[in-house]
Amino acid sequence: MRLRVLLASVLVAATLPVVLVAGPASAHDVLVSSDPAADSSVSGDLDRVTLTLSEPPLSGLQSGIVISVTDAGGTEHARGDVSTDGNTIGTAVDLTDAGSYQVRWRSVSVDGHPISGEYAFTSTGATATAPAPSASAPSSSATAGTPAVGPSPSATATEVAEAQAPAAHQHGAATTIWLLVGLVVVALLAVLVTRLVQRRRGPAPTAEDDR
């Protein structure tokens, strides 16, 4: 009987350390879900990576929580510090470049042990947007519907008449001058012809010659 009690005591003493070690080990937190999910393809408009753990990280050890998002060339695309909201940790990212990305994360379990993991996903790049129309450029419909503004017929006729008036006045004055010159020339020619005729005829007969 004593031998059985002794063997039972030895067995309990031998298995106790195993139970004590296995208990905390089984209490380590695990990654439950992620956004983006592993091996998924997302739009480049996504601006945040979030990881959900089975338990909230150990309080007071936020400096041990890390989320790194790198592209195929090793360039870091995580922006800012990691935030914690209950059992969810996350960080802002820039996924506008299309390609494959690698997420590496590290946290602190409730039992004080560090936990970590990594996975990959793909970004299709930023969605292209059409440029907004310029406010200063008139629309084609507005341009087509608005007639071209030109001088009115009455305004054009008035301007032409005003422009032609000085020329007409100058032309009339010149005509009058040439007419006067012509008349003077004709009068002079008439006088000259009269004198020539009189010379050819000789002096007119007097009364004494008739006797």
RAKA-V253165 format. One record per residue. N is the residue number from 1. RES is the residue in three letters. D_FIRST is the distance of its C-alpha to the first C-alpha in Angstrom with 1 decimal. Layout:
n & res & d_first
N & RES & D_FIRST
N & RES & D_FIRST
//
This chain:
n & res & d_first
1 & MET & 0.0
2 & ARG & 3.8
3 & LEU & 5.3
4 & ARG & 5.2
5 & VAL & 6.5
6 & LEU & 8.7
7 & LEU & 10.0
8 & ALA & 10.8
9 & SER & 12.6
10 & VAL & 14.5
11 & LEU & 15.6
12 & VAL & 16.9
13 & ALA & 18.6
14 & ALA & 20.2
15 & THR & 21.6
16 & LEU & 22.8
17 & PRO & 25.9
18 & VAL & 26.8
19 & VAL & 26.8
20 & LEU & 28.8
21 & VAL & 31.3
22 & ALA & 31.6
23 & GLY & 32.3
24 & PRO & 35.5
25 & ALA & 36.6
26 & SER & 36.6
27 & ALA & 38.6
28 & HIS & 41.7
29 & ASP & 44.9
30 & VAL & 46.8
31 & LEU & 50.4
32 & VAL & 51.0
33 & SER & 54.7
34 & SER & 57.9
35 & ASP & 61.6
36 & PRO & 63.2
37 & ALA & 60.5
38 & ALA & 59.5
39 & ASP & 62.1
40 & SER & 64.4
41 & SER & 68.2
42 & VAL & 69.6
43 & SER & 73.0
44 & GLY & 74.2
45 & ASP & 74.8
46 & LEU & 71.0
47 & ASP & 70.7
48 & ARG & 67.0
49 & VAL & 63.7
50 & THR & 60.6
51 & LEU & 56.9
52 & THR & 54.3
53 & LEU & 50.7
54 & SER & 47.6
55 & GLU & 47.4
56 & PRO & 50.0
57 & PRO & 50.1
58 & LEU & 48.6
59 & SER & 51.1
60 & GLY & 53.0
61 & LEU & 52.8
62 & GLN & 55.8
63 & SER & 57.2
64 & GLY & 54.4
65 & ILE & 55.6
66 & VAL & 58.1
67 & ILE & 60.0
68 & SER & 62.4
69 & VAL & 64.8
70 & THR & 66.8
71 & ASP & 69.3
72 & ALA & 69.6
73 & GLY & 71.5
74 & GLY & 68.8
75 & THR & 70.9
76 & GLU & 69.0
77 & HIS & 69.8
78 & ALA & 67.5
79 & ARG & 69.5
80 & GLY & 68.3
81 & ASP & 64.9
82 & VAL & 61.8
83 & SER & 61.4
84 & THR & 58.1
85 & ASP & 58.0
86 & GLY & 54.5
87 & ASN & 52.6
88 & THR & 56.0
89 & ILE & 57.6
90 & GLY & 61.1
91 & THR & 64.2
92 & ALA & 67.9
93 & VAL & 69.2
94 & ASP & 72.5
95 & LEU & 72.4
96 & THR & 76.2
97 & ASP & 76.2
98 & ALA & 75.3
99 & GLY & 72.6
100 & SER & 68.9
101 & TYR & 66.7
102 & GLN & 63.3
103 & VAL & 61.0
104 & ARG & 58.4
105 & TRP & 56.3
106 & ARG & 53.7
107 & SER & 51.8
108 & VAL & 48.9
109 & SER & 45.8
110 & VAL & 44.3
111 & ASP & 41.4
112 & GLY & 44.1
113 & HIS & 44.0
114 & PRO & 47.4
115 & ILE & 48.0
116 & SER & 51.1
117 & GLY & 52.8
118 & GLU & 56.1
119 & TYR & 58.2
120 & ALA & 61.9
121 & PHE & 64.5
122 & THR & 68.3
123 & SER & 71.2
124 & THR & 74.4
125 & GLY & 76.4
126 & ALA & 78.3
127 & THR & 80.3
128 & ALA & 84.1
129 & THR & 86.2
130 & ALA & 90.0
131 & PRO & 92.1
132 & ALA & 93.5
133 & PRO & 97.3
134 & SER & 99.4
135 & ALA & 100.9
136 & SER & 104.1
137 & ALA & 104.8
138 & PRO & 106.9
139 & SER & 105.7
140 & SER & 107.7
141 & SER & 108.6
142 & ALA & 109.9
143 & THR & 111.9
144 & ALA & 113.4
145 & GLY & 114.2
146 & THR & 116.0
147 & PRO & 119.6
148 & ALA & 121.0
149 & VAL & 123.0
150 & GLY & 126.6
151 & PRO & 130.0
152 & SER & 131.7
153 & PRO & 134.9
154 & SER & 137.0
155 & ALA & 135.6
156 & THR & 136.4
157 & ALA & 140.0
158 & THR & 140.7
159 & GLU & 139.4
160 & VAL & 141.6
161 & ALA & 144.7
162 & GLU & 144.2
163 & ALA & 143.8
164 & GLN & 147.0
165 & ALA & 149.2
166 & PRO & 150.0
167 & ALA & 150.8
168 & ALA & 153.1
169 & HIS & 154.9
170 & GLN & 155.4
171 & HIS & 156.7
172 & GLY & 159.2
173 & ALA & 160.5
174 & ALA & 161.0
175 & THR & 162.9
176 & THR & 165.2
177 & ILE & 166.0
178 & TRP & 166.8
179 & LEU & 169.0
180 & LEU & 171.0
181 & VAL & 171.3
182 & GLY & 172.6
183 & LEU & 175.1
184 & VAL & 176.5
185 & VAL & 176.7
186 & VAL & 178.6
187 & ALA & 181.0
188 & LEU & 181.7
189 & LEU & 182.3
190 & ALA & 184.7
191 & VAL & 186.7
192 & LEU & 186.9
193 & VAL & 188.0
194 & THR & 190.7
195 & ARG & 192.2
196 & LEU & 192.3
197 & VAL & 194.1
198 & GLN & 196.6
199 & ARG & 197.4
200 & ARG & 198.1
201 & ARG & 200.5
202 & GLY & 202.4
203 & PRO & 203.9
204 & ALA & 204.9
205 & PRO & 208.8
206 & THR & 210.6
207 & ALA & 213.5
208 & GLU & 216.1
209 & ASP & 215.1
210 & ASP & 215.8
211 & ARG & 219.4
//
